[in-house]
């Protein structure tokens, strides 16, 4: 993979306590649409989730929403998206979001956002994928998690050979360039491995 065509965005179903969270969600959605990058997300119409999806749509982009049947009422299904996939459970939702995306971005959010982010990190750590994973750390939102990762390394639980591979952006304008750069670098390495395997 050397080109980002779709991004799965994980984020809160609330807005948080600072307007900058929603401003960045809207800015990311606009930038994705302007670059022709599709959004894959949880399908809801509330909070930062709804903000990023509506922004992609408002700027002519393509949105795929994937939502479990039991969440349709709680997260107020966004009807305007081009593609809505209703699934039976959270496991199916997360698997399809993974399959549909070339990269993952975590905006501020709660336990659900954290769980989805860490699951992708775990899969990457275990060698199941090489897709870029990025945290947009608006107002140092993800700093406590990064401190925990450092603590895990210091205590010997993130060992050499099992390093976490993730990106951290502080500015929304850096998100897509960082993802694209990572994807190109991984693509170069994968192509080199394929060439070497032929000889």
N, C-alpha and C positions, 0 to 999 in steps of 0.2 A: 504494500500500500504506500503510495507516494503522494496521493491527493486526497484532501478532505472534501467529501461530497455531502456528508450528513453528520450532524453533531447531536448526540443525546445530551440534553440538559437536565440535570437534577437540581431541584430547588424547592423552596418552601411553598406550602399551600397558604401561608400567611405572608404579610408584607414586612414583618420586622418592625423595629422602632425608629428607623431612620429612612427618610424618603430616598436616600442615595441607593438603597438596595433595589427599589423598583426602577429608578432611573437607569441603573446599570443593566438590569434585566431588559428594559426597553431598548437600550443602546445595543446590547448584544444581538437582540432579535433583528434590529435594523441592519446591523453589519452583516449578519448571516444572509439576510435576504438580498442585500446589495451585491454580495459575492456569489450568489446562486447556491448557497449551502442550505440544505434541507434541515428542518428541525424534527427531531424525534423526542417526544416528551410524554409525560404521564396523562395527558388528555383532559386535564381539568381547566376550569375557567376562573379559578380563584388564586389570589396571592401572586407570588412571583411567577408561578407556573403559567397562570393566565396572562400575565403581563408579557412574558417573553413570546408566547405563542401569538398573541394579538399583534405584537409589534412585527413579527415575521410576516403575518398576513397583511397588515397595513402597508407593508413595503413590497408586496408582490411576491413573497416567498412561499415555499411549500412546507406544510406541516403534517406530520403523522402523529396522532394521539393514540396512545395505547392505555386502556383503562380496564380494571376488573369490573365486572358487573355490579358488585356490591358497593363500589365507590362512585357510581354514576350520579347518585343524588347528592352525596356529601361534597364531592369536588366539582359539581355542576358542569357536566360535560359541555365542552366548547363545540358548538354545532357547526361553526364556520370553517373548520379545518377541511383540507382536501381529502384526508384519509383518517378514519377512526376505526380502530380495531378494539373490539370488546372481548375480553378474555375471562376465563373462569376464576383465575387466582393470581396472586402476586408473583408467584414463581414464573408463570407463563408470561406475564407482563415484562418482567426483568429480562427473561431470555430473549424475547422478541425485540426489546429495546437494544439489547446488546447486538443482536444479529443485524438490525437495521442501521446501526451507527458506525461511523469510521473513527469517532473520537468521543470523549466524555468530558463534560464540563460541570463542575459543582459550584453553583451559586450558594449564597447563604440559605440555610434551611434548618430543619429540625432533625429528629431521630431518623425519619424515613430517608431524608437526603443523605445523612451520614451513613446509614446502612447500605444504600445503593453505591455510594462512593467507595466505601471500604470493600464491598464485594468485588468491584472491578479491580481494585488494587490487589486483592487476594488472587483473583484469576490471573492477573498479569504476573504476580510473584511466582505463581505455580507454572508459568509458561504456557498458559492457555490462550493468550493473545498478546499482541504488541501494539495495540491501539493507544494513542496518547490519552492520558488522564490529567485534567487540569483543574485546580481549585482557583476560583476568583476570590481572593482574600480581601474583599472590600472592608475597610476599617479594621484590618487585621482579624477578620472573622475567623479564619482557619488557624490562627497562630497557636491557640491551645492544643489543637490536634497535632500540629507540627512539633510542638514541645513534647507531646506524648510519644510521637514516633522517635524523637531523639532519646527519650528515656528508655524506650524499648531497645534501641541499639546499645545504649550504655549498659543495660542489664543483660545483654546477650541474647535477647529474644528475636531481634532482627539481625541475623548472622550474615557474614560474607557469603555471597552466592545467592542470598535470598533478599537482596536489597529491594526496597520499594522504588518503583519508577514512576514519578509523578512530576508535574509542573505546577508552579505557583505564579499567578499573575496578580499584581496589585491594581493595575489599571485595565479597564474593560477593553481599551484599544489594543492591548497587547495579546488578548486571548487568541484570536484567529491566527495572527502571525506566528505565535509560539507553537500552536498545534500544527500548522503547516510545516514549520521548520523541523519539528520532531518527526512528523510523518515522512518527510523527505529523507532525513537521516536514517530512519529505520528501513525505508525502502532501499536505500543504497546498500546497507548492511545485508538485508535479505537477498538482494540481487547478487551481491558478491558471494554469499554462501551458496546460492544456486549454481553460479558459474563454477565455483570451486568443486562442487559435488559432481559436476559433469566430467571432471578430469581425474 
